[in-house]
C-alpha cells in the first residue's frame, strides 16, 4: 500500500511541477510517508520517477486487456481503448505524472522511446486485428503513428492550456473525422448509431 501511495503522490507532484520542480520533501508531504519508508521502496527520486513511468505503461497494458475482454470487434475495441486512455490521462495521478515525465527534458529520452514505441506497437496490433473492418488502402503502421501522435498532442495542448476537461471532446472529434476515411462501409453502417458521440448524419 505504501508503494502505491508513494507512486500516486509522486505522480501528482510530477504532473504539477515536472521532475526538477518536485523535491522529495513535497512528495512525502503529499502522502504523509516518512523518508525511511520511501527509501525502503526506492533509492531516490530518479528511481521513483522510473517507477511512475513503468506504472503508467503497465496501466495501458492492463486497460487494453480489460477492454479487449469486453468482446467488441477490434476497431470498436480500439475506440473504447482510446476513451479509457483519455479518462486515465484526466483522472489517474500516476498516469498524469508518467506522461509529464515522458515529456520532461530532465528524463532520459530512452524512456519516451520505449513508452511511445509500446503504444505504437500495441495500436498497430489492434489495427491489424481490425484489418477486415478497414478500407483496403489504409496503411496500418502509419495510421497507428498518426493516432498515437495526435492523442499525445491533444493531451499536451490541454495540459499546457489548463483545458483537460476538453480532452475527451478532442479525441471524439478525431474519431469523427478519421472513421469515414479508414473504416469499411459495412462497419460504418453497422455502427452509425451505437457510438454515443458518433454523428447521426
C-alpha positions as CSV (number, residue, x, y, z in Angstrom):
1,X,0.0,0.0,0.0
2,X,2.8,2.4,0.9
3,X,4.4,1.8,-2.5
4,X,1.3,2.7,-4.4
5,X,0.7,5.7,-2.1
6,X,4.2,7.0,-2.9
7,X,3.6,6.4,-6.7
8,X,0.3,8.3,-6.6
9,X,1.8,11.2,-4.6
10,X,4.8,11.3,-6.9
11,X,2.7,11.2,-10.0
12,X,0.5,14.1,-8.8
13,X,3.6,16.1,-7.9
14,X,5.4,15.4,-11.2
15,X,2.2,16.2,-13.1
16,X,2.0,19.6,-11.5
17,X,5.7,20.6,-11.3
18,X,7.8,18.3,-13.5
19,X,10.9,16.4,-12.4
20,X,13.1,19.2,-11.2
21,X,10.2,21.0,-9.6
22,X,9.3,18.1,-7.4
23,X,11.6,17.8,-4.4
24,X,11.2,14.6,-2.4
25,X,10.0,16.6,0.7
26,X,7.0,17.8,-1.3
27,X,6.2,14.3,-2.5
28,X,6.4,13.0,1.1
29,X,4.2,15.8,2.3
30,X,1.5,14.8,-0.2
31,X,1.2,11.3,1.1
32,X,2.3,11.5,4.8
33,X,5.0,8.9,4.3
34,X,8.4,9.1,6.0
35,X,11.7,9.4,4.2
36,X,12.6,6.0,5.6
37,X,9.5,4.4,4.0
38,X,10.4,6.0,0.7
39,X,13.9,4.7,0.7
40,X,12.6,1.2,1.6
41,X,10.9,1.1,-1.7
42,X,13.0,3.5,-3.9
43,X,16.7,4.5,-3.6
44,X,15.9,8.1,-4.7
45,X,13.9,10.4,-6.9
46,X,15.2,9.1,-10.2
47,X,14.1,5.5,-9.2
48,X,10.7,6.9,-8.1
49,X,10.3,8.7,-11.5
50,X,11.2,5.5,-13.3
51,X,8.6,3.6,-11.3
52,X,5.9,6.2,-12.1
53,X,6.7,5.8,-15.9
54,X,6.7,2.0,-15.6
55,X,3.4,2.0,-13.7
56,X,1.9,4.2,-16.5
57,X,2.9,1.7,-19.2
58,X,1.6,-1.2,-17.0
59,X,-1.7,0.7,-16.7
60,X,-2.0,0.9,-20.5
61,X,-1.3,-2.8,-20.8
62,X,-3.9,-3.8,-18.1
63,X,-6.5,-1.4,-19.6
64,X,-6.0,-2.7,-23.1
65,X,-6.5,-6.3,-22.0
66,X,-9.6,-5.3,-19.9
67,X,-11.3,-3.6,-22.9
68,X,-10.4,-6.5,-25.3
69,X,-12.1,-8.8,-22.8
70,X,-15.4,-6.9,-23.4
71,X,-15.8,-8.8,-26.7
72,X,-16.4,-5.9,-29.1
73,X,-14.9,-6.1,-32.6
74,X,-11.3,-4.9,-32.9
75,X,-12.0,-1.5,-34.3
76,X,-14.7,-0.7,-31.8
77,X,-12.3,-2.0,-29.1
78,X,-9.6,0.4,-30.2
79,X,-12.0,3.3,-30.0
80,X,-13.1,2.2,-26.5
81,X,-9.4,1.9,-25.5
82,X,-8.7,5.5,-26.6
83,X,-11.6,6.6,-24.5
84,X,-10.2,4.8,-21.5
85,X,-6.8,6.4,-22.2
86,X,-8.4,9.8,-22.1
87,X,-10.1,9.1,-18.8
88,X,-6.9,7.9,-17.3
89,X,-5.0,10.9,-18.6
90,X,-7.5,13.1,-16.9
91,X,-8.0,11.3,-13.6
92,X,-5.2,8.9,-12.7
93,X,-2.4,10.8,-10.9
94,X,0.2,8.1,-11.7
95,X,-0.6,8.3,-15.4
96,X,-0.7,12.1,-15.4
97,X,2.7,12.1,-13.7
98,X,4.1,9.5,-16.0
99,X,3.1,11.4,-19.1
100,X,4.5,14.7,-17.8
101,X,7.8,12.9,-17.0
102,X,7.9,11.4,-20.5
103,X,7.8,14.9,-22.0
104,X,10.2,16.3,-19.5
105,X,13.7,17.1,-20.8
106,X,15.2,16.0,-17.5
107,X,14.1,12.4,-18.1
108,X,16.3,10.3,-20.4
109,X,14.8,10.1,-23.9
110,X,15.0,6.3,-24.0
111,X,12.1,6.3,-21.6
112,X,9.9,8.2,-24.1
113,X,11.1,6.0,-26.9
114,X,10.2,2.9,-25.0
115,X,6.8,4.2,-23.9
116,X,5.6,5.6,-27.2
117,X,7.1,2.7,-29.1
118,X,5.0,0.3,-27.0
119,X,1.9,2.4,-27.7
120,X,2.5,2.4,-31.5
121,X,3.2,-1.4,-31.5
122,X,0.0,-2.1,-29.5
123,X,-2.1,0.1,-31.7
124,X,-0.6,-1.4,-34.8
125,X,-1.5,-4.9,-33.5
126,X,-5.1,-3.8,-32.7
127,X,-5.5,-2.2,-36.2
128,X,-4.1,-5.3,-37.8
129,X,-6.7,-7.4,-35.9
130,X,-9.3,-4.9,-37.4
131,X,-7.9,-5.1,-40.9
132,X,-11.1,-6.7,-42.3
133,X,-13.0,-3.7,-40.9
134,X,-10.8,-1.1,-42.6
135,X,-10.6,0.2,-46.1
136,X,-8.1,-1.7,-48.3
137,X,-5.9,1.4,-48.8
138,X,-5.2,2.0,-45.1
139,X,-1.6,2.0,-44.2
140,X,-1.9,0.4,-40.7
141,X,1.6,1.4,-39.2
142,X,1.2,5.0,-40.5
143,X,-2.3,5.1,-39.0
144,X,-1.1,3.8,-35.7
145,X,1.6,6.5,-35.6
146,X,-0.9,9.2,-36.5
147,X,-3.4,8.1,-33.8
148,X,-0.8,8.0,-31.0
149,X,0.8,11.3,-32.1
150,X,-2.5,13.1,-32.4
151,X,-3.8,11.9,-29.0
152,X,-0.5,12.8,-27.3
153,X,-0.6,16.2,-29.0
154,X,-4.1,16.9,-27.8
155,X,-3.1,15.9,-24.3
156,X,-0.1,18.2,-24.4
157,X,-2.2,21.1,-25.6
158,X,-4.8,20.5,-22.9
159,X,-2.2,20.3,-20.2
160,X,-0.4,23.4,-21.3
161,X,-3.7,25.4,-21.6
162,X,-5.4,24.1,-18.5
163,X,-8.2,22.6,-20.5
164,X,-8.0,18.9,-19.6
165,X,-11.8,18.8,-19.4
166,X,-11.8,19.2,-23.2
167,X,-9.6,16.3,-24.0
168,X,-12.4,13.8,-24.4
169,X,-14.2,16.0,-26.9
170,X,-10.9,16.5,-28.8
171,X,-10.4,12.7,-29.1
172,X,-14.1,12.2,-30.1
173,X,-13.6,14.8,-32.8
174,X,-10.5,12.9,-34.0
175,X,-12.6,9.7,-34.4
176,X,-15.4,11.5,-36.1
177,X,-13.0,12.8,-38.7
178,X,-11.0,9.7,-39.0
179,X,-13.5,6.9,-39.2
180,X,-15.1,7.9,-42.5
181,X,-11.6,7.8,-44.0
182,X,-10.4,4.5,-42.6
183,X,-13.4,2.3,-41.8
184,X,-15.1,0.0,-44.3
185,X,-18.6,1.0,-45.4
186,X,-20.1,-2.1,-43.8
187,X,-18.6,-1.2,-40.4
188,X,-19.7,2.4,-40.6
189,X,-23.2,1.3,-41.5
190,X,-23.3,-1.2,-38.6
191,X,-22.0,1.4,-36.0
192,X,-23.7,4.5,-37.2
193,X,-25.8,4.8,-34.0
194,X,-24.1,2.8,-31.3
195,X,-21.2,5.1,-30.6
196,X,-22.7,7.8,-28.3
197,X,-20.6,10.6,-29.8
198,X,-20.9,9.5,-33.4
199,X,-22.6,11.8,-35.8
200,X,-26.1,10.6,-36.7
201,X,-26.0,12.3,-40.1
